[in-house]
């Protein structure tokens, strides 16, 4: 499967809490751009912060479904428009495949924006 439809979740923190930034696995977040989009000063959450928020997930295997953890989501618009999306299901052994329509339902209410660029 192309990395452009494999969702990667990155936790960022700000003065009001946390946000789950979801991008294609082949992308890197542009933190400055994300700060502009969210109009907040951001930083990457530490591993300890991530573990405390997503205590039932393996490190680095956070699903893009912030609503299940009461964490707001911002998603790269290309993923929100994809016909199919894949993501880790909380561990490094489970790969979840959903249709684009189902993915949009799972991230309902998420802000869509451009805040990443291809890593290669």
Secondary structure by P-SEA (a helix, b strand, c coil): cccccbbbbbbbbcccbbbbbbcccccccaaaaaaaaaccccccccaaaaaaaaccccccccccccccccbbbbbccccccccbbbbbcccccbbbbbcaaaaaaaaccbbbbbcccccc
